[in-house]
């Protein structure tokens, strides 16, 4: 079985390579996949540049008291608070800036910790607002693309500008990227909650109350089990697939580990740009390159079965029954219900398996 090696442009026989060489081939594919994720993400962001401009204008208008509806107020006489006051955002940014600086200063020094906190606050607020606006307008939240940009920014900042040791630069960069990615992911979740709540007549003020209250128990549970799972992963007791986290870690290792395979990264970057322009899913294509077959194969099989069902069952039924576009859409919705059931069933089974794996860890086993 030959495989194509893009560096020398030749085909090579698998049988001519020992198992160790085949394993080392993954070190070629992974940098290319990371480059594809980065290229697709940045290209997607550039395609959304018009949305970014309007988002920046909206944010400035909110804090400047302007906008299309200058008379709008967060507090309505006789009605109470309608929206959560935007004045809390600068206060929370200041609290976060001071808190992060003090926490990390004991280990990494005041200046690196302050710069880390400042960059994290600014990128999370600015890129987070952009990501949420993009999600509201396109139903797609560019988490991967923006997170890789933040990771690249932090690595270059700590490694080249501040000259921190590689271990410190890697730790701060990965922690910052994790916080950023988690923050904008939660922002997307909140926007989804907003839609459902507004449809049933809730005020944004009440929605934010419930979201902020829910953060407290959610943070406790998440931190507790994140610690348990991290210990199990470090001991080798659990093997969990975390494609984006692994991609971030591998990218940081490549940037900080000495010789960076720039040719492979550039090749993958070009592939990501091409696939984003061709299909609009460059980041997803890059993740498909990065993930092992055991993760991607079910999605490929599911997509193939869906196409087969449309070709062999749906289209003949539409022609036979003379259905219009509305009738075809209603039949198509049946597949969405089946897919929803599969997703819910997988989530329930995942919860059962998580309990099965975590219980021995709680008992020290």
N, C-alpha and C positions, 0 to 999 in steps of 0.2 A: 504494500500500500504506500504509494509515494505521497509526500507532503511538500508543499511549496514554501521555501525559505526566502522572504522578501529582500534580505540583505544582499545575498549573492545572486538572486534572480534565478535560481536553479531548483529543480526537483530532486528530492533525496528519498531513498528507500528506507522505510521504517526498520526493516530487518537488518540494516547495516549499522544500527545504533544500539548499544546496550541500554538496559533499563535506566541507568543513571543519566545517560544522555537524554533519553526521552523525558525524564523528570526535569532536567535542566531546561528543556524546551519551554516549560511553563514560565521560566524567567524571561523568555522572549515575548510570549503571548501576553503576560500580565502588564508589562509596561505599555505595549501597544493598546491594550484595552483601556488602561488608565488615560492614555493620550486621547483615545476615541471619546471617552466620557467627557474629558475636559474640552475637547474640540467641539463636540456636539452641544455641550452646555453653554459655552461662550457664544457659539453661533446662534443658539436659540435666544440668548439674552440680546445680542445685537439685532436680531429680527424684531424683538419687542421694544426697540429703542423709542418709537413714538409713544408707547404706553408709559415708559419711564419718564418722559418729559411731562406728560400730563399728571403723573403721580407726584412728581416733585412739586409741580405747581399747586396741586391740591393740598399737600402737606404744608407748604409755605402759607397758603391762604388760610388754613385752619388756625395756625399759630399766629398769623397776622391779623385775624379777625375779618378777613375779606372773603372772597369767594362769590359764587353766583347769588347766594342768599345772605346778604350782609346782616339782615335783621335776625338771623337764626341765633338762638341762645340755648345753652344746655339746660337752663332752668326755665320752666314755663309757669307763669303766675296762675295759681289755682289748680295746677296740674302736678306740680312737683318736678323733680328731675326727670327729664326725658332721656338724655344721653349722659353717659359717664363723662365727667368734666375732663377735658384734654389737658388741663393744668397739672394733672397728676403725673403726666409723662416726663416733663423735665425733672420733677422731684424724684421719681423712681430711677431715672437715669443717673442722677447725682448720687443717690443711695447705692446703686449698683457699682458705680465708678469707685466710690470710696471703699465699699465692702470688698470688692474683688482685689483692689490694690493692697488693702491691709492683709487679706488672707494669703496672697502669693508673695508679699514682700518679705516674709520671714524666711522663705526658701530661695527666692530668686533675686532679691534686692528690690529697692524701691523703684528705681527708674524703669527697669524692664517690666515690673508688675504694673506700674502706672500706664506705660505705653500699651501693654497688653489689654488692660481694662478699658482704656480709651478707644483703641481700635475695635475691641469687641462691642462696646456700646454703640459706637457710630455705625459699624457695619450691620449689626443686628437691627438697629432702628431703621437705617436708610434702606438696606437691601431687603429687610423684612417687610417694610411698607410696600416696596416695589413688588416683591413676590406675592403678597396678599392681593394687591391691585391686579396683578396679572392673572391670578387664580380667579378672581371675581369676574374678569372679562373673558377669559379663555378656558376656564375650568382646569387649567394646568398650572401647578405650582413648581417653579424651577428650583427645587431644593438642591439637586445634585450639582447643577451648574454654578449656582451662587456659592455653595459650600466649598467646591473646589477652588473657586476664586479666593475665598477667605483663607483657605489652607495655604494656597500658593503665596498669598500676601503675607501671612504670618511667618511662613518658613523663610522667605526672603528677608523679612524684617529682623527676625531673631538671629538668623545665621549670618547674613551679610552686613546688616547695618549695626546691630548691637554686638555681634561676635560672641554670642553665647555658646557654650559647649553643645555638641550635637544632641546629647541626651536631654538637656534642658530645653533646647529649641524644639525638639520633637514633642516633648511632653506639653509645652505651652501651646504649640500649634495644634495638636490633636485635641486638647481640652477646649481650646477656643473654637475649633471647627465643630466639635460635638455640641457645645452650647449654642452656637449659631444655628446649626442644622435643627437641633431640637426646638429652638425658639420659633423659627419660621414654620416648622412643621406644625407646632401647636397653634400658630397664628392661622394656618390654613384650617385646622380643626375648628377653631373658634368661629371662623367665617362660615363654615358649614352649620354650626350651631345657630349662628345668627339667622341664617336663612329660614331654618325650621321654626325658630322662636318668633321671628317677625311675621311669618305666615299665620300663626295662631294668635297674634295680637300682643305679644310681649313687647315691653320697651327695651331699648338698648341698655338703659340703666340697670334694669332687673337682670338682663342677660349677663352683664359684666359682674354683677354681684354673685350669681351662681357660679360663673367661671372662676372667679377669684377664690371663692370658698372651696370649690372643688380642687384647686391647686394644692391646698394644704394636705389632705389625706393622700392625694395622688403622689405628691412629692415624697411623703414618708414611705409609702409602699414601694415606689419606684427605686428610691435610694437603698432601701433594705434589700430588695431582691437583686438589684444591680450589683451590690456588694457580694451577695451570696454567689451569683452566677459568675462574677469576675474571678472569685477564688477558685470555683470549680473549673473554669476555663484555664486558669493558670496552672492548676494541678493536672490538667489533662483528663479530668473526669467527665467533661462535657465537650461535645463537638457540635457547635452551632454555626450555621451559615449566616453571616452578616455581610452581604456583598459590598454595601457602600462603606461600612466601617473598615473592612479589609482593604478596600480600594484606597481609602484615605491613609491608612497605616502604610500600605505598600508605597504610595506616592511619597509620603514623608521619608521612608527609608531610602527610596531612590534619590531624593533630593539631598539627604544628609549623609548618605552612606559612602561617600567617596566618588567613584566614577559613575556618573549619571548617564544612562543609555539615551542620550538626546536623540539619536537617529530613530530609535524605536518609538520614543515619545512623539517625535515629529511625524513619523509615519502614521501612528495611531491618531494623532491630532488631525491630520489630513483626512483620514477615513471618517472620523467623527463629523468633520465639516461637510464632507460629501454626503453622508447619510442624512444629516440634518437638513441639508438643502433638497435632497432627493425625496425623503419620506417625512420630514418633520419630527423624526424620533431618533436623533443622533445619540442622545444620552441612553435611551433604552437599548439601542444597538450596541453601544459600548458596554453596558452592563451584561448584555447577552454574551459578548466576547469574554467578559471577566468571570462570569458565573460558571460553575461546573455543570456538566451535562445533566446530572441528577436533578438540578434545580430548573434548568431551562427546558428539558425534554417534555415535562407535562404541559407546559404552556404551548409548545409547538404542536403536540398531539391534540390539545384542546382546540387550537386554532384551525388545524387541519380538519378535525371532525366538524367544526362549525361550518367551514367552507363546503365540505361534502354534504352536510345537511341542507344548506341553502341550495346547492346545485341539484341534488337528487330528490329533495322532498318539497322545499318551500317554493321554488320557482315553478315546478310542474303543477303544484296545487293552486298557485296564483293564476296560471294560465287556464287550468281546467275549470276552476270556479269563477273565472272572470273577475277576480278581485281587483279593486283599484289600489291606489297608494295607501289609503287608510286601512283597508282590509289586510294588505301585506304587512303594514306596521303592527297591527294587532296580533297577527300570527307571529311576528318577530318578537313581540313582547313576551310570548310564552317561553322563549329561550332565555330571556333575561331572568324570568322567575326561576327557571331551573338553575341557571348560573348563580343566582343569589342564594338558592338553597345549598348549592355546593360550597359556596364561600362560607355561609353560616355553619354548615356542618364541619368544614375544615377548621373554623375558628373554635368550635366547641371541642373537637378532637384535640386541637392544639392545646387548649386549656387543660384537658385531662392529662395529656402527655407532659405538660409543664409541671403539673402537680406531682406526677409520677417521678419525674426527674429531680424535683426540688425537695421532696420529702426526705429522701436519704441524706441530702446535704444538711438539712436542718437538724437531723439526728446525729450528724458527725460522721455518717457513713460514706 
